[in-house]
Amino acid sequence: MQRTELSPGLVIQGFTPPLNLHDFRLIAFDMDSTLINIECVDEIADAVGRKPQVAAITEATMRGEIADFKESLRRRVALLKGVSLRSMEEVYAQRLQLNPGAAELVAACKKVGMKVLLVSGGFTFFANRVCERLGIDYMRSNVLDVQNGLLTGRMIDQPWGDICDGAEKRKMLLETCAQLGIQPSQAIAMGDGANDLPMMGEAGLSVAYHAKPKVREQAMVAINSGGLDRLLDVLG
């Protein structure tokens, strides 16, 4: 498929720009390393001296080298056992930042009447706060089990299932489209890792943000430098 670099660090394939933001009704974001600057699980692990061990699993999973996301996440969460909620708060306050252009892109989408969905293989502890900061309409992510103020190394099953993996991200995108009465072709999906590919494959426009090679190759838009709001250069 023909790939075109519109400007440095902004690559498109499979369509001729510009598309129109008004043609879309929903935008779905991954959270870790897409909407925000960190992989939360890696930073939580730092509190117990296990960041290198956890980060290596995260990197292999996001690159698609570990195919079973659920098992990968269970392994990483098990290594978080004993981390305090105070340490979690410190990760949020001291390390987590919105990526450049996140607020601007969400605001532009909401201005034209689009709804915003966050689907994360990360954790509600952070996702709820990111949703509140950005005014995000819908969210799905994982719940860490906590007892006596400490992580147990497990996650809590939810009514929709056990872990938000790639299949669950795809399902949530499709369910949200159905709830809004729109077609998946009217949705945009943005992510950086292999577990984002199932939802990106359903959306009318798939966007890779500073993504792993496998994701860049399959996305219709690849933002390889600059902020999330560079998507607006493609959407007239």
C-alpha positions as CSV (number, residue, x, y, z in Angstrom):
1,M,0.0,0.0,0.0
2,Q,1.3,3.5,-0.9
3,R,2.6,5.4,2.0
4,T,2.9,9.2,1.9
5,E,4.7,11.5,4.3
6,L,2.5,14.6,4.4
7,S,5.0,16.4,6.6
8,P,8.0,15.3,8.7
9,G,6.8,12.6,11.1
10,L,3.2,12.4,9.7
11,V,2.6,9.4,7.4
12,I,-0.7,8.3,5.7
13,Q,-1.6,5.3,3.7
14,G,-4.8,4.0,2.0
15,F,-6.6,7.3,1.5
16,T,-6.2,10.7,0.1
17,P,-6.5,13.6,2.5
18,P,-8.1,15.7,3.7
19,L,-10.9,13.8,5.5
20,N,-13.3,15.9,7.5
21,L,-13.6,15.7,11.3
22,H,-17.4,16.2,10.9
23,D,-17.5,12.8,9.1
24,F,-16.8,11.0,12.4
25,R,-18.9,10.6,15.5
26,L,-16.6,8.8,17.9
27,I,-12.9,8.8,18.8
28,A,-11.4,6.0,20.8
29,F,-8.0,6.3,22.6
30,D,-5.6,3.9,24.2
31,M,-4.3,5.5,27.4
32,D,-0.7,4.4,28.3
33,S,1.8,5.9,25.9
34,T,-1.0,7.3,23.7
35,L,-3.1,9.8,25.8
36,I,-0.5,9.8,28.5
37,N,3.3,9.8,28.6
38,I,3.9,6.6,30.7
39,E,3.2,2.9,30.9
40,C,1.5,3.0,34.3
41,V,2.3,-0.6,35.2
42,D,6.0,0.0,34.7
43,E,6.0,3.1,36.9
44,I,4.1,1.3,39.6
45,A,6.6,-1.5,39.6
46,D,9.4,1.1,40.2
47,A,8.0,1.5,43.7
48,V,9.1,-2.1,44.5
49,G,12.3,-2.1,42.5
50,R,10.8,-4.2,39.7
51,K,10.5,-1.7,36.9
52,P,13.1,-3.3,34.5
53,Q,11.5,-6.7,34.9
54,V,8.0,-5.4,34.3
55,A,9.0,-3.0,31.5
56,A,10.7,-5.7,29.5
57,I,7.4,-7.7,29.5
58,T,5.5,-4.6,28.6
59,E,7.8,-3.8,25.7
60,A,7.6,-7.3,24.3
61,T,3.8,-7.3,24.6
62,M,3.3,-3.9,22.9
63,R,5.6,-5.0,20.0
64,G,3.5,-8.1,19.5
65,E,6.2,-10.5,20.6
66,I,4.0,-11.8,23.4
67,A,0.7,-12.6,21.9
68,D,-1.3,-13.4,25.0
69,F,-2.0,-9.9,26.5
70,K,-4.0,-11.3,29.4
71,E,-1.3,-13.6,30.6
72,S,1.3,-10.9,30.1
73,L,-0.7,-8.5,32.3
74,R,-1.3,-11.0,35.0
75,R,2.4,-11.7,35.2
76,R,3.2,-7.9,35.5
77,V,0.4,-7.3,38.0
78,A,1.7,-10.2,40.2
79,L,5.0,-8.3,40.4
80,L,3.2,-5.3,41.8
81,K,2.2,-7.1,45.0
82,G,2.8,-4.9,48.0
83,V,2.8,-1.6,46.3
84,S,0.9,1.0,48.4
85,L,-1.9,3.3,47.3
86,R,0.4,6.1,48.4
87,S,3.0,5.0,45.8
88,M,0.2,4.9,43.2
89,E,-0.8,8.5,44.1
90,E,2.9,9.5,43.6
91,V,3.0,7.9,40.2
92,Y,-0.1,9.9,39.2
93,A,1.1,13.2,40.7
94,Q,4.7,13.1,39.8
95,R,5.1,11.0,36.6
96,L,1.8,10.9,34.7
97,Q,1.3,13.7,32.2
98,L,-1.0,14.1,29.2
99,N,0.9,13.7,26.0
100,P,1.3,16.9,23.9
101,G,-1.8,17.7,22.0
102,A,-4.1,15.4,23.9
103,A,-6.3,18.1,25.4
104,E,-6.4,20.0,22.1
105,L,-7.5,17.0,20.1
106,V,-10.1,15.9,22.5
107,A,-11.5,19.5,22.6
108,A,-11.6,19.7,18.8
109,C,-13.5,16.4,18.6
110,K,-16.0,17.4,21.3
111,K,-16.5,20.8,19.6
112,V,-17.9,19.1,16.5
113,G,-20.1,16.8,18.6
114,M,-18.0,13.7,18.7
115,K,-18.0,11.4,21.7
116,V,-14.8,10.2,23.3
117,L,-13.9,6.7,24.5
118,L,-10.9,5.6,26.5
119,V,-10.1,1.9,26.3
120,S,-7.1,0.8,28.3
121,G,-5.2,-2.3,29.2
122,G,-4.1,-0.2,32.2
123,F,-6.0,0.6,35.3
124,T,-9.1,2.5,36.5
125,F,-7.0,4.1,39.2
126,F,-5.5,6.3,36.5
127,A,-8.1,6.0,33.7
128,N,-10.9,7.5,35.8
129,R,-8.7,10.6,36.5
130,V,-7.7,11.0,32.9
131,C,-11.3,10.8,31.9
132,E,-12.3,13.5,34.4
133,R,-9.4,15.8,33.3
134,L,-10.3,15.5,29.6
135,G,-14.1,15.2,29.8
136,I,-14.1,11.7,28.2
137,D,-17.5,10.1,27.8
138,Y,-16.9,6.4,28.0
139,M,-14.1,4.2,29.5
140,R,-13.1,0.6,30.0
141,S,-10.0,-0.5,31.8
142,N,-8.8,-3.0,34.5
143,V,-9.3,-2.8,38.3
144,L,-6.4,-3.6,40.6
145,D,-7.3,-5.5,43.8
146,V,-6.4,-3.6,47.0
147,Q,-6.4,-4.9,50.5
148,N,-5.3,-2.8,53.5
149,G,-4.0,-0.1,51.3
150,L,-1.7,-2.4,49.3
151,L,-1.9,-4.1,45.9
152,T,-2.5,-7.8,46.2
153,G,-0.9,-8.7,42.8
154,R,-4.3,-9.5,41.3
155,M,-7.1,-7.8,39.3
156,I,-10.8,-7.8,40.0
157,D,-13.2,-9.3,37.4
158,Q,-15.9,-6.9,36.2
159,P,-19.4,-7.5,34.8
160,W,-18.1,-7.3,31.2
161,G,-15.2,-9.8,31.8
162,D,-11.8,-10.2,33.4
163,I,-9.2,-8.1,31.5
164,C,-9.4,-5.4,28.9
165,D,-7.2,-6.8,26.2
166,G,-7.2,-6.2,22.4
167,A,-10.4,-8.3,21.9
168,E,-12.2,-6.3,24.7
169,K,-11.0,-3.0,23.2
170,R,-12.5,-4.0,19.8
171,K,-15.7,-5.2,21.6
172,M,-16.1,-1.9,23.5
173,L,-15.6,0.2,20.3
174,L,-18.3,-1.8,18.5
175,E,-20.6,-1.7,21.5
176,T,-20.2,2.1,21.8
177,C,-20.9,2.6,18.1
178,A,-24.0,0.5,18.5
179,Q,-25.1,2.5,21.5
180,L,-24.6,5.8,19.6
181,G,-26.4,4.4,16.5
182,I,-23.4,4.8,14.3
183,Q,-21.3,2.6,12.0
184,P,-17.7,1.7,13.0
185,S,-16.7,3.6,9.8
186,Q,-17.7,6.7,11.7
187,A,-15.1,6.0,14.5
188,I,-11.5,6.9,14.8
189,A,-9.2,4.7,16.9
190,M,-5.8,5.7,18.2
191,G,-3.1,3.6,19.8
192,D,0.5,2.6,20.0
193,G,0.7,-1.1,20.8
194,A,-0.2,-4.5,19.3
195,N,-3.2,-4.8,21.6
196,D,-4.7,-1.7,19.9
197,L,-4.8,-3.3,16.5
198,P,-8.1,-5.1,16.9
199,M,-10.0,-1.9,17.6
200,M,-8.0,0.0,15.0
201,G,-9.0,-2.6,12.4
202,E,-12.7,-1.9,12.9
203,A,-12.5,1.9,12.8
204,G,-13.0,4.1,9.8
205,L,-9.7,5.8,10.6
206,S,-6.9,4.1,12.4
207,V,-4.1,6.2,13.9
208,A,-0.7,5.1,15.3
209,Y,0.8,7.5,17.8
210,H,4.6,7.2,18.4
211,A,3.8,3.5,17.9
212,K,5.5,0.2,17.7
213,P,6.6,-0.8,14.1
214,K,3.8,-3.4,13.7
215,V,1.2,-0.8,14.5
216,R,2.7,2.0,12.3
217,E,2.7,-0.4,9.4
218,Q,-1.0,-1.2,9.7
219,A,-2.4,2.2,10.6
220,M,-3.9,4.6,8.1
221,V,-2.2,7.5,9.8
222,A,1.1,7.4,11.7
223,I,2.1,10.3,13.9
224,N,5.8,9.6,14.5
225,S,6.8,13.0,15.8
226,G,4.9,15.9,17.5
227,G,1.6,15.8,19.4
228,L,-1.7,14.0,19.2
229,D,-3.2,17.1,17.7
230,R,-1.2,16.5,14.5
231,L,-4.2,14.4,13.5
232,L,-6.0,17.6,12.8
233,D,-3.6,18.2,10.0
234,V,-5.2,15.2,8.2
235,L,-8.8,16.1,9.2
236,G,-9.9,19.3,7.4
